[in-house]
């Protein structure tokens, strides 16, 4: 089991992939999306994700170019929960975002809980983070 203290600190986004039936189906903010997530030892967190061409995308809506939220976090041994207190997407405020964890030294992979379409297709997002250097 992973020790929750191993998550604390700053992580840089390496890759964000949308999956359909466990197969890569696209990149929500481009193949070279950028981002950072910070977990504090006292249970607070914040995340920011954006397109690498953010400044050139004025015609897109905010949710298409960046995502930011902050709140608290907890870990149950296999999943991290993010309780959203603030977000640029108002309908996320008050929600709990659950992420399935795959952690090894220096890398943190967070996978969304699967959602299924009426036709039975499985949809997930996989975000791979690298520990930021001190």
Sine and cosine of phi, psi and omega as CSV:
sin_phi,cos_phi,sin_psi,cos_psi,sin_omega,cos_omega
0.00,0.00,0.64,-0.77,0.02,-1.00
-0.98,0.21,0.67,-0.74,0.07,-1.00
-0.98,0.18,0.79,-0.62,-0.02,-1.00
-0.83,0.56,-0.48,0.88,-0.01,-1.00
-0.91,0.41,-0.33,0.94,0.02,-1.00
-0.95,0.31,-0.22,0.97,0.04,-1.00
-1.00,0.06,-0.37,0.93,-0.12,-0.99
-0.90,0.44,0.59,-0.81,-0.01,-1.00
0.87,-0.49,-0.27,-0.96,-0.10,-1.00
-0.95,-0.32,0.69,-0.73,0.00,-1.00
-0.81,-0.58,0.64,-0.77,0.03,-1.00
-0.96,-0.26,0.68,-0.73,0.01,-1.00
-0.92,0.39,0.77,-0.64,0.08,-1.00
-0.99,-0.17,-0.69,0.72,-0.02,-1.00
-0.33,-0.94,0.63,-0.78,0.08,-1.00
-0.81,-0.59,0.91,-0.42,-0.06,-1.00
-0.84,-0.54,0.74,-0.67,0.17,-0.99
-1.00,0.08,0.66,-0.75,-0.02,-1.00
-0.86,-0.51,0.65,-0.76,0.15,-0.99
-0.82,-0.57,0.88,-0.47,-0.04,-1.00
0.80,0.60,0.70,0.71,0.04,-1.00
0.93,0.38,0.22,0.97,0.01,-1.00
-0.91,-0.42,0.70,-0.71,0.04,-1.00
-0.81,0.59,0.76,-0.65,-0.06,-1.00
-0.83,-0.56,0.07,1.00,0.02,-1.00
0.55,-0.84,0.02,-1.00,-0.05,-1.00
-0.78,-0.62,0.97,-0.26,-0.14,-0.99
-0.80,0.60,-0.55,0.83,0.02,-1.00
-0.81,-0.58,0.55,0.84,0.02,-1.00
1.00,-0.02,0.37,-0.93,-0.02,-1.00
-0.90,0.44,-0.38,0.92,-0.04,-1.00
-0.90,-0.43,0.60,0.80,0.04,-1.00
-0.83,0.56,0.46,-0.89,0.00,-1.00
-0.86,-0.51,0.42,-0.91,0.05,-1.00
-0.03,-1.00,0.17,-0.99,0.01,-1.00
-0.52,-0.85,0.64,-0.77,0.12,-0.99
-0.76,-0.65,0.67,-0.74,-0.04,-1.00
-0.81,-0.59,0.80,-0.60,0.10,-1.00
-0.92,-0.38,0.83,-0.56,0.05,-1.00
-0.99,-0.10,0.43,-0.90,-0.01,-1.00
-0.90,0.44,-0.42,0.91,-0.02,-1.00
-1.00,-0.01,0.23,0.97,0.14,-0.99
1.00,-0.05,0.21,0.98,0.07,-1.00
-0.99,-0.17,0.42,-0.91,0.02,-1.00
-0.50,-0.87,0.35,-0.94,0.16,-0.99
-0.51,-0.86,0.49,-0.87,-0.01,-1.00
-0.64,-0.77,0.59,-0.81,0.08,-1.00
-0.64,-0.77,0.79,-0.62,0.04,-1.00
-0.76,-0.66,0.59,-0.80,-0.02,-1.00
-0.41,-0.91,0.36,-0.93,0.14,-0.99
-0.92,0.38,0.54,-0.84,0.04,-1.00
-0.94,0.35,-0.40,0.92,0.03,-1.00
-0.98,-0.18,0.53,0.85,-0.06,-1.00
-0.72,0.69,-0.75,0.66,-0.10,-1.00
-0.93,0.37,-0.29,0.96,-0.02,-1.00
-0.99,-0.17,0.19,0.98,-0.11,-0.99
-0.90,-0.44,0.61,0.79,-0.07,-1.00
-0.85,0.52,-0.46,0.89,-0.04,-1.00
-0.98,0.22,-0.26,0.96,0.03,-1.00
-1.00,0.09,0.41,-0.91,0.07,-1.00
-0.95,0.31,0.33,-0.94,-0.02,-1.00
-0.80,0.61,-0.70,0.71,-0.06,-1.00
-0.92,0.39,-0.32,0.95,0.04,-1.00
-0.99,0.10,-0.29,0.96,-0.09,-1.00
-0.91,-0.41,-0.47,0.88,0.02,-1.00
-0.41,-0.91,0.41,-0.91,0.05,-1.00
-0.66,-0.75,0.79,-0.61,0.06,-1.00
-0.64,-0.77,0.64,-0.77,0.08,-1.00
-0.42,-0.91,0.31,-0.95,0.01,-1.00
-0.53,-0.85,0.39,-0.92,0.01,-1.00
0.15,-0.99,-0.66,-0.75,0.01,-1.00
-0.87,-0.49,0.28,-0.96,-0.01,-1.00
-0.66,-0.75,0.42,-0.91,0.10,-1.00
-0.53,-0.85,0.32,-0.95,-0.05,-1.00
-0.73,-0.68,0.76,-0.65,-0.04,-1.00
-0.96,-0.28,0.15,0.99,-0.02,-1.00
0.93,-0.37,-0.49,0.87,0.05,-1.00
-0.72,-0.70,-0.30,0.95,-0.08,-1.00
-0.73,-0.69,0.62,-0.78,0.16,-0.99
-0.98,-0.19,0.71,-0.70,0.09,-1.00
-0.94,-0.35,0.75,-0.66,0.08,-1.00
-0.95,-0.32,0.92,-0.38,0.10,-0.99
-1.00,0.04,0.93,-0.38,-0.15,-0.99
-0.99,0.12,0.88,-0.47,0.04,-1.00
-0.98,-0.19,-0.53,0.85,-0.02,-1.00
-0.66,-0.75,0.61,-0.79,0.01,-1.00
-0.28,-0.96,0.52,-0.85,0.10,-1.00
-0.97,0.26,-0.12,0.99,0.14,-0.99
-0.95,-0.31,0.98,-0.18,-0.13,-0.99
-0.81,0.59,-0.55,0.83,-0.03,-1.00
-0.95,0.32,-0.16,0.99,0.09,-1.00
-1.00,0.10,-0.39,0.92,-0.04,-1.00
-0.88,0.48,0.77,-0.64,-0.04,-1.00
1.00,-0.02,-0.16,0.99,0.02,-1.00
-1.00,0.06,0.37,-0.93,0.16,-0.99
-0.94,-0.35,0.84,-0.54,0.04,-1.00
-0.99,-0.14,0.86,-0.51,-0.04,-1.00
-0.97,-0.23,0.74,-0.68,-0.02,-1.00
-0.80,-0.60,0.76,-0.65,0.07,-1.00
-0.99,0.16,0.76,-0.65,-0.17,-0.99
-0.98,-0.20,0.70,-0.71,0.25,-0.97
-0.78,-0.63,0.93,-0.36,-0.14,-0.99
-0.83,-0.56,0.71,-0.70,0.19,-0.98
-0.61,-0.79,0.21,-0.98,-0.09,-1.00
-0.75,0.66,0.89,-0.45,0.09,-1.00
0.99,0.12,-0.09,1.00,-0.01,-1.00
-0.70,-0.72,0.66,-0.75,0.01,-1.00
-0.75,-0.66,0.91,-0.41,0.05,-1.00
-0.97,-0.25,0.83,-0.56,0.01,-1.00
-0.89,-0.45,0.84,-0.55,-0.01,-1.00
-0.90,-0.43,0.73,-0.69,0.04,-1.00
-0.92,0.38,0.41,-0.91,0.10,-1.00
-0.91,0.41,0.72,-0.69,-0.06,-1.00
-0.86,0.51,0.60,-0.80,0.17,-0.99
-0.87,-0.50,0.57,-0.82,-0.08,-1.00
-0.87,-0.48,0.67,-0.74,0.06,-1.00
-0.99,0.16,0.17,-0.98,0.04,-1.00
-0.87,0.49,-0.48,0.88,0.00,-1.00
-0.99,0.12,-0.08,1.00,0.05,-1.00
0.99,-0.13,0.01,1.00,0.04,-1.00
-0.94,0.35,0.62,-0.78,-0.01,-1.00
-0.98,-0.19,0.76,-0.65,0.00,-1.00
-0.86,-0.51,0.72,-0.69,0.03,-1.00
-0.54,-0.84,0.21,-0.98,0.15,-0.99
-0.82,-0.58,0.66,-0.75,0.05,-1.00
-0.87,-0.49,0.86,-0.51,0.03,-1.00
-0.90,-0.44,0.85,-0.53,-0.01,-1.00
-0.95,-0.32,0.81,-0.59,-0.07,-1.00
-0.88,-0.47,0.57,-0.82,0.10,-1.00
-0.93,-0.36,0.68,-0.74,0.03,-1.00
-0.88,0.48,0.76,-0.65,0.03,-1.00
-0.95,0.30,0.61,-0.79,0.03,-1.00
-0.95,0.30,0.52,-0.85,-0.02,-1.00
-0.94,0.33,0.00,0.00,0.00,0.00
